[in-house]
Amino acid sequence: MLRYTLMRLGIFVGCLVVVWGAVYSGLAPRGLGDSNGLWIVLLALLFSAPISFVVLRKERDRASEQIASRVDRMKANLEASRSQEDAADGTSPAQRQTS
């Protein structure tokens, strides 16, 4: 997940540099008044989001699989812990719900 985040940040920074150059060279319009910095950041976000969505698809899927496997492993550990508690108590989960 850290790798995906760093790659996405890199795409944003690249877009930020390109947009900054375009605004200051006159290719893109400047913001109103003192909002030029915010305008540049918003344009960079606007351009970097679809680029990240397309370019980082495989990395995002890989990160998603890793997270899903961790969640499954945690669920299995939790269920094993519950079954050990049930064995120690001598009660089943159905018996506990009725009481």
Residue pairs with C-beta under 8 A, 6 or more apart in sequence:
1 63
1 66
1 67
3 59
3 63
4 56
4 59
4 60
4 62
4 63
7 52
7 56
7 59
8 48
8 52
8 56
11 48
11 51
11 52
11 55
11 56
12 44
12 45
12 48
12 52
14 48
15 44
15 45
15 47
15 48
15 51
16 40
16 41
16 44
16 48
18 44
18 47
19 28
19 40
19 43
19 44
19 47
20 40
20 44
22 28
23 29
23 30
23 36
23 39
23 40
23 43
28 43
30 36
30 39
31 37
31 38
31 39
31 40
32 39
82 93
86 92
86 93
